[in-house]
């Protein structure tokens, strides 16, 4: 039968991908451990320096106080001292005061560095723990693919079902590839094209106007590259938010929306009505992706400064509403066929749900998503 080699090839590729992911996670964990150890060593040294600086500051404070008292005494009985003595006393008191200010500033900087390292160590510890957990989970997946999944073909009743099973695996892979392709098309690809155009502009500006305007253009290009890098990192993070697996949909959404609010400056109101602590995993990831796509479309295209996200979980349905006060669009025209909306509709239909997009030019956009809980 033809299905068996094809399925084996799919499983083989999946095993290679999972194994590569496992090694990359291990590298991330090792890098985090190395940074953790280096920061721990630095923290010990900084604590020693802080203690030494505090001691030096205390001694300097005593000396400065004595010098000030001496100067005050001389001021009260200045007739008993020459101008030279008064001048020397003033210069000494002033020098000690300056030294004391320098020591205190050094102490402040050391304390700030110490506090930063302590916070960073906590984050690294959490990152190491998550990396170890993910490595364990990936190992479980690898063992399943390497063992149980290879035997699935023997358990499937007939060749038609076996072929359908193989196609489902390929379709799932293609769906994820389409999602990443849409993200890259709408983000880094366009940004990098802009960088290319601006880099060509630098040469023309240099030839026409000189070095200073050209340097200004280079600085603008640098900002574009920074934005592109931030967008790439966001896409990598968005591939699978850890908070969704660990905490559930509502905490993951709250964290994501807070990050978008800080990055874009939009005001985002999030309201959830739910008595369920967790939803089925496939519903949670679908809702997260749908709300994420709607908010991203708003931040990129709507020119909005306010977004409202409502999530309501009932007995039979879960409903999400995403509403902005942006410029809106005509739903019957090009926007209806954009990558973002098409992808959202595909995901909703896969869950037997419904999705409505309500928008008019100048009146913002509202997206309503309703998914059954089976």
C-alpha positions, -999 to 999 in steps of 0.1 A, spaced: 0 0 0 11 35 -8 0 50 26 26 33 47 58 48 32 41 82 31 30 80 68 65 67 78 81 97 60 58 121 78 66 105 112 103 106 103 102 143 96 82 150 127 107 130 147 135 151 133 117 184 140 109 173 176 144 162 182 158 195 169 133 214 192 145 193 221 181 201 215 173 238 210 154 238 243 184 222 260 207 249 246 183 276 259 184 259 293 222 257 294 225 293 283 202 303 311 221 283 336 254 298 325 239 333 328 224 323 362 259 312 375 277 343 362 251 366 377 253 347 410 290 353 411 286 389 402 259 393 429 283 380 456 310 405 446 285 433 445 272 425 480 308 427 492 313 460 475 280 473 489 291 464 524 325 480 519 309 511 504 285 515 533 314 512 558 334 538 538 303 561 536 298 559 574 335 568 580 333 596 555 302 609 571 319 611 605 349 629 590 327 653 571 306 661 602 338 668 622 350 691 594 317 709 593 317 713 631 353 726 630 344 751 603 313 762 623 335 767 654 360 787 635 332 809 621 320 817 656 355 826 668 370 837 635 392 864 651 413 836 667 422 822 633 440 835 603 423 837 569 446 809 558 433 786 586 397 794 577 403 788 540 420 754 547 392 744 570 365 753 544 384 735 516 388 704 537 351 703 547 341 709 510 364 681 498 351 657 523 315 666 513 323 659 477 340 626 485 310 616 506 286 624 477 307 603 453 307 574 477 270 576 482 264 577 444 286 546 440 266 529 468 233 538 450 246 524 417 257 492 434 224 488 451 205 493 418 227 467 401 223 443 430 185 447 429 185 442 391 205 410 394 183 396 421 152 401 399 170 387 368 180 356 388 144 350 397 133 352 361 162 329 350 152 304 376 117 303 362 130 301 327 153 272 336 123 254 352 101 260 321 129 248 298 133 216 318 95 210 318 93 216 280 122 192 274 104 166 294 72 172 274 90 171 241 106 139 252 72 124 258 61 135 224 92 121 208 87 88 225 51 87 214 60 95 178 89 70 178 68 42 194 30 45 196 25 65 164 45 41 144 21 14 154 -10 34 146 -10 20 110 -14 -15 124 -44 -5 145 -63 14 118 -91 -8 103 -86 -2 66 -65 16 40 -90 45 36 -88 54 73 -51 51 73 -48 75 43 -72 100 60 -51 99 92 -19 107 73 -36 136 55 -48 150 88 -12 151 100 -1 169 69 -30 193 70 -22 202 106 14 210 96 3 230 66 -22 251 87 7 261 111 29 269 81 2 291 67 -2 309 100 35 317 102 36 327 66 8 352 72 26 366 102 59 370 83 41 385 53 23 411 73 52 419 96 90 414 90 88 409 53 72 443 47 95 459 73 126 445 56 114 457 22 111 492 37 146 489 52 159 480 17 143 511 2 155 533 30 191 520 26 191 529 -10 178 564 0 208 568 23 232 568 -7 212 593 -26 209 616 4 246 614 10 254 623 -27 228 652 -27 230 667 8 261 654 25 271 633 55 248 647 83 214 641 65 228 607 55 236 599 91 201 609 101 187 585 75 210 557 88 196 563 123 161 559 110 171 527 92 185 515 126 151 521 142 134 502 114 157 472 119 150 473 157 113 472 150 118 443 126 138 424 152 111 431 178 84 418 154 104 386 147 108 380 184 70 386 189 62 361 162 85 335 179 68 342 212 34 340 197 40 306 182 32 291 216 27 313 248 37 293 278 11 309 300 -16 293 280 -5 258 289 4 266 325 -24 290 336 -52 288 311 -69 311 286 -79 341 308 -44 346 325 -27 342 291 -50 367 274 -46 392 303 -8 389 300 -8 392 262 -32 422 261 -11 440 288 20 434 266 2 448 235 -10 478 255 25 486 266 40 481 231 14 500 211 0 526 236 -36 516 229 -59 513 259 -72 478 261 -102 469 284 -105 431 291 -136 417 308 -144 380 313 -175 363 326 -168 327 333 -172 302 361 -150 276 344 -114 275 354 -102 258 322 -117 251 288 -109 222 265 -73 228 252 -83 230 215 -109 257 224 -84 277 246 -57 278 219 -82 286 192 -98 315 212 -63 328 221 -52 328 184 -85 344 173 -84 373 198 -46 377 192 -52 380 154 -81 405 159 -60 427 183 -30 425 159 -52 436 130 -64 465 151 -29 477 161 -16 474 125 -45 487 104 -72 504 124 -54 535 138 -74 529 170 -64 541 205 -90 519 224 -99 482 222 -124 463 242 -122 425 246 -150 406 262 -150 369 269 -181 351 281 -183 313 288 -217 298 290 -229 262 294 -230 255 257 -210 283 240 -181 306 245 -184 340 230 -156 366 224 -161 402 213 -133 424 201 -143 460 194 -121 490 185 -127 527 179 -105 528 148 -111 540 112 -132 510 102 -136 497 67 -162 484 42 -166 447 49 -176 439 14 -144 451 -1 -107 441 1 -104 439 39 -129 410 39 -104 390 19 -73 399 39 -51 372 53 -60 379 89 -98 377 85 -96 346 62 -74 328 87 -97 337 116 -127 323 97 -109 291 88 -101 285 125 -137 293 136 -152 270 110 -129 242 121 -146 244 155 -181 245 140 -184 281 153 -196 314 139 -178 347 133 -193 381 123 -173 412 114 -192 445 117 -175 477 105 -181 509 87 -156 536 77 -151 560 106 -171 538 131 -146 512 142 -147 475 139 -164 448 160 -156 411 157 -179 386 174 -169 349 177 -191 322 190 -178 286 195 -198 256 208 -185 237 238 -190 201 230 
